[in-house]
């Protein structure tokens, strides 16, 4: 109907989905926009990261969830801006959506407290990709330790040391799960190493774990973690994260922890859409990038704009900011739907009031803490309560059955069936470069090289690197032979018998592995990559071969100069 009230919801997380479902009987037209086609149950992401569950167990397609709701539609797209005056939402690709009421529930991302250079070294846990990346890093650490075979005790210890930064619920859940993985799941899987000797270190800047919980539960969590073999370091603030370790400050002392795997669970910040909305609507932001909202969750001066969930800075009756947890987002989503319905009826809604039903965190097998009203308890009863609540909060019944079965099997066997290394991990000893502070890069082996030294070794600045040519050529060839969506490798052989190996996934350069020439260094970051210094081989390529996972091979070229190949079309 043309006179239906148009509601656009940005984000299909807990808050956005709760709002959409709560509007199912209202005379409105709901459009839910998300750059993912699924709703993710984030509280169980740590179990994906530690191999207990598969991503599909904790995700539900948004279209499937809302298929029985005729007044709701789902659009897959990324919001890139707002036009508050015209009441329109801008999507990537040029599409605009008009609205009468806008609900922004785009969530949050990792917060590194001004040290964004730590992000590639210490991944956080907010998305499916984060979980599978952490899972791969953890399992790869054991695999690389196995390959050491007594060659370097120091490197072996660093591979078998795992540091988790942040002593909140996510941090203790990760620490407890990793302890069980090393002590039980992987106990008999390796021959050259003893996984039970792995060190799990949990670092917290505050004086106790779980600062939002009662002290008795914090102490219970600490004792349980220590019983699992986790080293708990409270009062330690991280000052530096590098590829081979973490430096923390305790009082006046600086302590370095050698570790090849660092996981971040120390904080979150509002999504980037918060800044866009604040600039357009002249709204205030707090230090974490969250939009400050009125008691009815609207933006000041804009009653048609509501911000909910992790992106909203909303205070409770005592004036304290509400935590960024799923129950808050879900209650705010339901309230936003009620506010819209009452406005359409000409009624004035009451301010939002959060009902705190308690908080729970699991630490490991048959161990959890629960803070429910006047009840503070831990151990097996808290663990059972945690299992029941999280199981029932999963969106789809099928997921509940699958997760219940996986939990029962894991409890009986200690097995974690989803121990898969996915993606294109760099091999041990490769020269994959990762940022190490501003102006430097660090090789996986531990050697550092300043950007100035790299540029000096590269020779003339501004020249096109050889492997940049190769990447462009390979993408053309992959498209021509139908390999554009495959995972394949490209071997570049130079006239002097040195070589370089490039790995491609979906025609995107994922990894470069050097041969015997020290100047082959890669600097990957996201989907982009740049190479240098490679001028010594600018005209020295002899041949290029492509090989896919099935063993199919293609010789791309056999020329003396890559530039001539590009000019002739390959």
C-alpha positions as CSV (number, residue, x, y, z in Angstrom):
1,X,0.0,0.0,0.0
2,X,1.4,3.4,-0.9
3,X,0.4,5.0,2.4
4,X,2.2,2.4,4.5
5,X,4.8,3.7,7.0
6,X,8.3,2.9,5.6
7,X,10.7,1.5,8.2
8,X,14.3,0.9,7.1
9,X,16.5,-1.1,9.5
10,X,20.3,-1.1,9.0
11,X,21.8,-4.2,10.4
12,X,20.6,-7.8,10.9
13,X,22.1,-8.4,14.2
14,X,20.3,-8.9,17.5
15,X,18.8,-5.4,17.7
16,X,17.9,-5.1,14.0
17,X,16.4,-8.5,13.7
18,X,14.4,-8.1,16.9
19,X,12.9,-4.8,15.6
20,X,12.0,-6.4,12.3
21,X,10.3,-9.3,13.9
22,X,8.5,-7.2,16.4
23,X,6.9,-5.2,13.6
24,X,5.4,-8.3,11.9
25,X,1.8,-7.2,12.8
26,X,2.2,-3.5,12.3
27,X,0.9,-1.6,9.3
28,X,4.4,-0.8,8.1
29,X,6.7,-1.8,5.3
30,X,10.0,-3.0,6.8
31,X,13.2,-3.1,4.7
32,X,16.1,-4.8,6.5
33,X,19.5,-3.9,5.0
34,X,22.7,-5.8,5.8
35,X,26.0,-6.5,4.0
36,X,25.7,-10.1,5.1
37,X,22.8,-12.4,4.2
38,X,22.7,-14.0,7.6
39,X,22.1,-13.3,11.3
40,X,25.1,-14.4,13.4
41,X,24.8,-15.6,17.0
42,X,28.0,-13.8,18.2
43,X,28.1,-15.2,21.8
44,X,29.1,-18.6,20.4
45,X,31.7,-17.3,17.9
46,X,34.5,-18.3,20.3
47,X,33.4,-22.0,19.8
48,X,33.8,-21.6,16.1
49,X,37.2,-20.1,16.8
50,X,38.2,-23.1,18.9
51,X,36.8,-25.8,16.6
52,X,33.8,-26.8,18.6
53,X,31.2,-25.6,16.2
54,X,31.0,-24.8,12.5
55,X,29.9,-21.3,11.3
56,X,26.6,-22.6,9.9
57,X,25.7,-23.9,13.4
58,X,25.4,-20.3,14.7
59,X,24.2,-18.5,11.7
60,X,20.7,-18.2,10.1
61,X,19.9,-16.7,6.6
62,X,18.0,-13.5,7.1
63,X,15.6,-14.3,4.3
64,X,14.7,-17.6,5.9
65,X,14.1,-16.0,9.3
66,X,11.7,-13.4,7.8
67,X,10.2,-15.4,5.0
68,X,6.9,-15.8,6.9
69,X,6.6,-12.0,7.5
70,X,4.8,-10.5,4.5
71,X,5.5,-6.9,5.5
72,X,9.3,-7.4,5.6
73,X,11.9,-7.6,2.9
74,X,15.7,-8.1,3.0
75,X,18.2,-6.3,0.9
76,X,21.8,-7.4,0.6
77,X,23.9,-4.2,0.5
78,X,26.3,-1.9,2.2
79,X,25.2,1.5,3.6
80,X,27.6,4.2,2.6
81,X,25.8,7.3,3.8
82,X,22.6,9.1,5.0
83,X,20.6,12.0,3.7
84,X,18.7,13.0,6.8
85,X,17.0,16.0,5.3
86,X,15.6,13.9,2.4
87,X,15.1,10.9,4.6
88,X,17.1,8.6,2.4
89,X,19.7,5.9,3.0
90,X,22.5,5.5,0.4
91,X,23.7,2.1,-0.5
92,X,26.9,1.2,-2.4
93,X,26.2,0.9,-6.1
94,X,24.0,4.0,-6.2
95,X,20.8,2.7,-4.7
96,X,18.8,5.0,-2.3
97,X,16.1,3.9,0.1
98,X,13.5,6.3,1.4
99,X,12.2,6.0,4.9
100,X,9.7,7.4,7.4
101,X,11.5,5.9,10.3
102,X,15.2,4.7,10.3
103,X,16.6,2.3,12.8
104,X,20.4,2.0,12.7
105,X,21.7,-1.2,14.4
106,X,25.0,-1.7,12.6
107,X,26.8,-2.9,15.7
108,X,30.5,-2.5,16.6
109,X,34.0,-3.5,15.6
110,X,37.3,-4.1,17.5
111,X,38.8,-1.2,19.4
112,X,42.6,-1.1,19.7
113,X,42.7,2.1,21.7
114,X,44.5,4.1,19.0
115,X,46.8,1.3,17.9
116,X,45.2,0.1,14.7
117,X,48.6,-1.3,13.6
118,X,47.9,-4.1,16.1
119,X,44.9,-5.3,14.2
120,X,46.6,-7.7,11.7
121,X,48.7,-9.1,14.6
122,X,46.0,-9.6,17.2
123,X,42.6,-10.4,15.5
124,X,39.4,-9.8,17.5
125,X,36.3,-11.9,17.4
126,X,33.2,-10.2,15.8
127,X,32.6,-12.0,12.5
128,X,32.7,-15.5,11.0
129,X,35.9,-14.5,9.2
130,X,37.4,-13.5,12.5
131,X,36.5,-16.8,14.0
132,X,37.9,-18.9,11.2
133,X,41.0,-16.8,11.1
134,X,41.6,-17.3,14.8
135,X,41.0,-21.1,14.4
136,X,43.5,-21.3,11.6
137,X,46.1,-19.3,13.5
138,X,45.7,-21.5,16.6
139,X,46.0,-24.8,14.7
140,X,48.8,-23.5,12.5
141,X,50.8,-22.6,15.7
142,X,50.7,-26.3,16.7
143,X,51.6,-27.4,13.2
144,X,54.6,-25.1,13.0
145,X,55.7,-26.1,16.4
146,X,55.6,-29.7,15.2
147,X,57.9,-28.8,12.3
148,X,60.5,-27.3,14.6
149,X,61.4,-30.8,15.8
150,X,63.9,-29.5,18.3
151,X,65.6,-27.0,16.0
152,X,64.9,-24.0,18.1
153,X,63.5,-24.3,21.7
154,X,62.9,-20.6,21.8
155,X,60.8,-20.6,18.6
156,X,59.0,-23.7,19.8
157,X,58.0,-22.0,23.0
158,X,56.8,-19.0,21.2
159,X,54.6,-21.1,18.9
160,X,53.1,-22.9,21.9
161,X,52.3,-19.7,23.7
162,X,48.9,-18.1,23.2
163,X,48.1,-14.6,24.6
164,X,44.6,-13.4,25.0
165,X,44.2,-9.7,25.7
166,X,41.2,-8.8,27.7
167,X,39.6,-10.4,30.8
168,X,36.0,-9.9,30.0
169,X,33.6,-12.7,29.0
170,X,35.0,-13.2,25.5
171,X,38.6,-13.3,26.9
172,X,37.9,-15.9,29.6
173,X,35.8,-18.0,27.2
174,X,38.6,-18.1,24.7
175,X,41.3,-18.8,27.3
176,X,39.3,-21.7,28.8
177,X,38.5,-23.2,25.4
178,X,42.1,-23.0,24.2
179,X,43.3,-24.7,27.4
180,X,40.9,-27.6,26.8
181,X,42.0,-27.8,23.1
182,X,45.7,-28.1,24.1
183,X,45.2,-30.3,27.2
184,X,42.6,-32.7,25.8
185,X,41.5,-32.3,22.2
186,X,45.0,-32.3,20.7
187,X,46.7,-34.3,23.4
188,X,47.6,-37.3,21.2
189,X,47.5,-35.7,17.8
190,X,51.2,-34.8,17.4
191,X,54.4,-36.8,17.5
192,X,57.2,-34.3,18.0
193,X,55.5,-31.9,20.5
194,X,53.4,-32.2,23.5
195,X,50.4,-29.9,23.1
196,X,49.6,-30.1,26.8
197,X,52.7,-28.0,27.4
198,X,51.2,-25.0,25.6
199,X,51.0,-21.8,27.6
200,X,47.7,-19.9,27.6
201,X,48.2,-16.4,29.0
202,X,45.2,-14.1,29.7
203,X,46.2,-10.4,30.1
204,X,43.9,-7.9,31.7
205,X,44.6,-4.3,32.4
206,X,42.3,-4.1,35.4
207,X,42.9,-5.5,38.8
208,X,40.5,-8.5,38.3
209,X,38.8,-10.5,35.6
210,X,35.1,-9.9,34.7
211,X,35.1,-6.3,36.1
212,X,31.3,-6.0,35.5
213,X,30.6,-9.1,37.7
214,X,30.6,-9.4,41.5
215,X,34.1,-9.9,42.9
216,X,33.2,-13.4,44.1
217,X,32.5,-14.5,40.5
218,X,35.7,-12.8,39.3
219,X,37.7,-14.8,41.8
220,X,35.8,-18.0,40.9
221,X,36.7,-17.5,37.2
222,X,40.3,-16.9,38.1
223,X,40.6,-20.1,40.1
224,X,38.9,-22.1,37.4
225,X,41.2,-20.7,34.7
226,X,44.3,-21.5,36.8
227,X,43.0,-25.0,37.4
228,X,42.8,-25.4,33.6
229,X,46.4,-24.3,33.3
230,X,45.8,-20.7,32.2
231,X,48.2,-18.0,33.4
232,X,46.2,-15.0,34.5
233,X,48.0,-11.6,34.4
234,X,45.9,-8.9,35.9
235,X,47.0,-5.3,36.2
236,X,49.0,-5.6,33.0
237,X,48.3,-3.0,30.2
238,X,49.5,-4.0,26.7
239,X,52.0,-1.4,25.3
240,X,53.2,-3.2,22.2
241,X,52.0,-6.1,20.0
242,X,54.5,-7.6,17.5
243,X,54.6,-10.7,15.3
244,X,56.7,-12.6,17.9
245,X,55.3,-11.3,21.2
246,X,53.5,-8.9,23.4
247,X,54.9,-6.3,25.8
248,X,52.9,-5.4,28.8
249,X,53.3,-2.8,31.6
250,X,52.8,-3.8,35.2
251,X,53.4,-0.8,37.4
252,X,56.8,0.5,36.4
253,X,58.0,-2.8,34.8
254,X,57.8,-3.7,31.2
255,X,57.4,-7.4,30.6
256,X,57.7,-9.1,27.2
257,X,55.8,-12.3,26.5
258,X,57.2,-14.2,23.4
259,X,54.2,-15.5,21.5
260,X,53.3,-16.2,17.9
261,X,49.5,-16.1,18.5
262,X,47.9,-13.1,20.0
263,X,44.1,-12.7,20.3
264,X,42.2,-9.5,21.0
265,X,39.2,-9.4,23.4
266,X,39.9,-6.0,25.1
267,X,37.3,-3.7,23.7
268,X,34.9,-2.6,20.9
269,X,33.9,0.6,19.3
270,X,30.8,1.7,17.4
271,X,30.7,0.9,13.7
272,X,31.8,3.5,11.2
273,X,28.2,4.3,10.3
274,X,28.0,6.0,13.7
275,X,30.3,8.7,12.5
276,X,28.5,9.1,9.2
277,X,25.1,9.4,11.0
278,X,26.5,11.8,13.6
279,X,28.0,14.1,11.0
280,X,24.7,14.2,9.0
281,X,22.4,14.6,12.0
282,X,24.7,16.7,14.2
283,X,24.6,14.0,16.8
284,X,27.1,13.5,19.6
285,X,29.5,10.6,19.9
286,X,31.1,9.1,22.9
287,X,34.8,8.1,23.1
288,X,34.0,4.6,21.7
289,X,32.3,6.1,18.6
290,X,28.8,5.3,19.8
291,X,25.9,7.7,19.0
292,X,24.5,9.4,22.1
293,X,20.7,8.9,22.1
294,X,17.7,10.3,23.9
295,X,15.8,8.1,26.5
296,X,13.5,6.9,23.7
297,X,16.6,5.8,21.6
298,X,16.1,8.7,19.1
299,X,18.8,11.0,17.9
300,X,18.4,14.5,19.4
301,X,16.3,16.7,17.1
302,X,15.4,13.8,14.8
303,X,12.5,11.7,16.2
304,X,12.5,9.7,13.0
305,X,16.1,8.4,13.7
306,X,16.6,5.6,16.2
307,X,20.0,4.0,17.1
308,X,20.0,0.8,19.0
309,X,22.4,-2.0,20.1
310,X,26.2,-1.6,20.3
311,X,26.1,1.6,18.3
312,X,23.9,3.4,20.9
313,X,25.2,5.3,23.9
314,X,22.1,4.8,26.2
315,X,22.1,5.3,29.9
316,X,20.1,3.4,32.5
317,X,18.0,4.8,35.4
318,X,21.2,5.4,37.4
319,X,22.9,7.3,34.6
320,X,25.3,4.5,33.7
321,X,25.9,3.6,30.0
322,X,24.3,0.3,29.1
323,X,26.7,-2.5,28.1
324,X,27.1,-3.6,24.5
325,X,25.5,-7.1,25.0
326,X,22.9,-9.0,23.1
327,X,20.1,-8.7,25.7
328,X,20.3,-4.9,25.6
329,X,20.2,-4.8,21.7
330,X,17.2,-7.2,21.6
331,X,15.2,-5.2,24.2
332,X,16.0,-2.0,22.3
333,X,14.9,-3.6,19.1
334,X,11.5,-4.6,20.6
335,X,11.2,-1.1,22.1
336,X,11.9,0.6,18.8
337,X,9.1,-1.5,17.2
338,X,6.7,-0.6,20.0
339,X,7.6,3.1,19.7
340,X,6.8,3.0,15.9
341,X,3.4,1.3,16.5
342,X,2.4,3.7,19.3
343,X,3.3,6.7,17.2
344,X,1.2,5.5,14.4
345,X,-1.7,5.2,16.9
346,X,-1.1,8.8,18.0
347,X,0.2,7.7,21.5
348,X,3.4,8.9,23.2
349,X,5.7,6.0,24.2
350,X,7.4,5.8,27.5
351,X,11.2,6.0,27.6
352,X,13.2,2.9,27.1
353,X,13.9,0.9,30.3
354,X,16.4,-2.0,30.2
355,X,15.4,-5.0,32.3
356,X,18.6,-6.7,33.5
357,X,18.0,-10.4,33.8
358,X,21.6,-11.1,34.6
359,X,24.8,-12.2,32.9
360,X,26.6,-15.4,32.4
361,X,30.0,-16.5,31.1
362,X,31.4,-20.0,30.5
363,X,35.0,-20.8,31.3
364,X,35.2,-24.4,30.2
365,X,33.7,-27.8,30.6
366,X,31.1,-27.8,33.4
367,X,32.4,-24.4,34.6
368,X,30.7,-21.0,34.3
369,X,29.7,-18.0,36.4
370,X,26.2,-16.6,36.6
371,X,25.1,-13.2,38.0
372,X,21.2,-13.3,38.0
373,X,19.6,-10.7,40.2
374,X,20.4,-11.6,43.9
375,X,21.9,-15.0,42.8
376,X,25.6,-15.3,42.2
377,X,26.7,-18.8,41.5
378,X,29.3,-20.7,39.6
379,X,30.4,-24.2,38.6
380,X,28.2,-26.9,37.1
381,X,24.8,-25.3,37.8
382,X,25.9,-22.0,36.2
383,X,27.2,-24.0,33.2
384,X,23.9,-25.8,32.8
385,X,22.1,-22.5,33.0
386,X,24.5,-21.0,30.4
387,X,23.9,-23.9,28.0
388,X,20.1,-23.7,28.3
389,X,19.9,-19.9,27.7
390,X,22.3,-19.8,24.8
391,X,20.7,-22.8,23.2
392,X,17.2,-21.3,23.3
393,X,18.4,-17.9,22.0
394,X,19.6,-19.5,18.7
395,X,17.2,-18.2,16.0
396,X,16.4,-21.4,14.2
397,X,15.3,-24.7,15.6
398,X,17.6,-26.6,13.3
399,X,20.6,-24.8,14.8
400,X,19.5,-25.6,18.3
401,X,19.4,-29.3,17.4
402,X,22.8,-29.3,15.7
403,X,24.5,-27.3,18.5
404,X,22.9,-29.5,21.2
405,X,24.2,-32.7,19.4
406,X,27.7,-31.1,19.0
407,X,27.8,-30.1,22.6
408,X,26.8,-33.6,23.8
409,X,29.4,-35.3,21.5
410,X,32.1,-32.9,22.7
411,X,31.2,-33.5,26.3
412,X,31.5,-37.3,25.9
413,X,34.6,-37.4,23.7
414,X,36.5,-34.1,24.3
415,X,36.5,-33.9,20.5
416,X,36.2,-30.7,18.5
417,X,35.2,-31.7,15.0
418,X,35.6,-28.4,13.2
419,X,39.4,-28.2,13.6
420,X,40.0,-27.0,10.0
421,X,42.7,-24.7,8.8
422,X,41.1,-22.7,6.1
423,X,42.1,-19.8,3.8
424,X,45.6,-19.4,2.4
425,X,47.9,-19.5,5.4
426,X,51.6,-18.5,5.0
427,X,54.1,-21.3,5.4
428,X,56.5,-21.2,8.3
429,X,59.6,-19.3,7.4
430,X,58.0,-17.3,4.6
431,X,58.8,-13.7,4.1
432,X,55.3,-12.5,4.5
433,X,55.5,-9.1,5.9
434,X,53.2,-7.7,8.6
435,X,53.1,-4.2,10.1
436,X,55.2,-3.6,13.2
437,X,54.5,-0.1,14.3
438,X,54.8,3.0,12.0
439,X,57.5,3.0,9.5
440,X,58.7,-0.6,9.9
441,X,57.8,-4.0,8.8
442,X,58.8,-7.3,10.4
443,X,59.5,-10.6,8.7
444,X,58.0,-13.7,10.2
445,X,61.4,-14.9,11.1
446,X,61.8,-11.9,13.4
447,X,64.1,-9.7,11.4
448,X,63.1,-6.0,10.9
449,X,63.6,-3.7,8.0
450,X,62.7,0.0,7.9
451,X,60.7,1.3,5.1
452,X,63.6,3.6,4.2
453,X,65.9,0.7,3.8
454,X,63.4,-1.1,1.7
455,X,63.1,1.9,-0.6
456,X,66.9,2.2,-0.9
457,X,67.2,-1.4,-1.8
458,X,64.4,-1.2,-4.3
459,X,66.3,1.3,-6.4
460,X,64.5,3.9,-8.4
461,X,61.2,4.9,-6.7
462,X,58.0,4.9,-8.7
463,X,59.0,2.0,-11.0
464,X,56.4,-0.7,-11.5
465,X,57.3,-3.8,-9.6
466,X,57.7,-7.1,-11.5
467,X,55.2,-9.0,-9.5
468,X,52.6,-6.2,-9.9
469,X,52.9,-7.0,-13.6
470,X,52.5,-10.7,-12.9
471,X,49.4,-10.2,-10.8
472,X,47.7,-8.2,-13.5
473,X,48.6,-10.8,-16.2
474,X,47.6,-13.7,-14.1
475,X,44.1,-12.2,-13.4
476,X,43.6,-11.8,-17.2
477,X,44.7,-15.4,-17.8
478,X,42.5,-16.8,-15.0
479,X,39.5,-15.1,-16.5
480,X,40.3,-16.4,-19.9
481,X,40.6,-20.0,-18.8
482,X,37.7,-20.0,-16.4
483,X,39.8,-20.1,-13.2
484,X,38.5,-16.8,-11.9
485,X,36.7,-18.3,-8.9
486,X,39.3,-21.0,-8.2
487,X,42.2,-21.1,-5.7
488,X,45.4,-21.6,-7.6
489,X,49.1,-20.8,-7.4
490,X,51.4,-18.9,-9.8
491,X,55.1,-19.9,-10.0
492,X,57.3,-17.2,-11.4
493,X,60.8,-18.4,-12.5
494,X,63.6,-15.9,-13.2
495,X,66.5,-16.3,-15.6
496,X,68.9,-16.8,-12.6
497,X,66.8,-19.8,-11.4
498,X,65.4,-17.9,-8.4
499,X,61.6,-18.0,-8.1
500,X,58.5,-16.5,-6.4
501,X,55.2,-18.2,-5.7
502,X,51.9,-16.3,-5.6
503,X,48.7,-17.7,-4.3
504,X,45.3,-16.5,-5.6
505,X,41.8,-16.9,-4.2
506,X,38.9,-15.8,-6.4
507,X,41.5,-13.9,-8.6
508,X,42.6,-11.9,-5.5
509,X,46.2,-12.1,-4.6
510,X,46.3,-13.8,-1.2
511,X,49.9,-14.7,-0.5
512,X,53.4,-14.4,-2.0
513,X,56.2,-16.8,-1.0
514,X,59.8,-16.0,-1.9
515,X,62.3,-18.1,-3.5
516,X,66.1,-17.8,-3.0
517,X,66.4,-14.1,-3.7
518,X,66.3,-11.9,-0.5
519,X,64.6,-9.0,-2.3
520,X,61.3,-10.8,-2.7
521,X,59.2,-9.3,0.1
522,X,55.4,-9.0,0.3
523,X,53.3,-6.5,2.2
524,X,49.7,-7.9,2.1
525,X,47.0,-5.9,3.8
526,X,43.3,-6.7,3.1
527,X,42.6,-7.4,-0.5
528,X,45.5,-5.1,-1.7
529,X,49.1,-6.0,-1.9
530,X,52.3,-4.2,-2.9
531,X,55.7,-5.6,-3.6
532,X,59.2,-4.5,-3.4
533,X,62.1,-4.5,-3.8
534,X,62.1,-6.4,-7.1
535,X,64.1,-4.2,-9.5
536,X,66.9,-6.7,-9.8
537,X,64.6,-8.9,-11.8
538,X,62.6,-6.4,-13.7
539,X,63.5,-8.0,-17.1
540,X,64.5,-11.4,-15.8
541,X,61.4,-13.5,-15.9
542,X,61.9,-16.8,-17.8
543,X,58.5,-18.5,-17.4
544,X,55.2,-18.4,-15.4
545,X,53.1,-21.4,-14.5
546,X,49.6,-21.7,-13.0
547,X,48.6,-24.7,-11.0
548,X,45.2,-25.3,-9.4
549,X,44.2,-27.6,-6.5
550,X,43.4,-30.5,-8.9
551,X,46.9,-30.5,-10.4
552,X,45.9,-28.8,-13.6
553,X,48.8,-26.7,-14.9
554,X,49.1,-23.9,-17.5
555,X,52.3,-22.3,-18.8
556,X,51.4,-18.7,-19.1
557,X,54.4,-17.4,-20.9
558,X,58.1,-18.1,-21.8
559,X,59.6,-14.7,-22.5
560,X,62.6,-12.7,-21.5
561,X,60.7,-9.6,-20.5
562,X,57.3,-9.4,-18.7
563,X,56.7,-5.9,-20.0
564,X,56.8,-7.2,-23.6
565,X,54.3,-9.9,-22.7
566,X,52.0,-7.3,-21.3
567,X,52.3,-5.2,-24.5
568,X,51.5,-8.2,-26.6
569,X,48.5,-9.2,-24.5
570,X,50.2,-12.2,-22.8
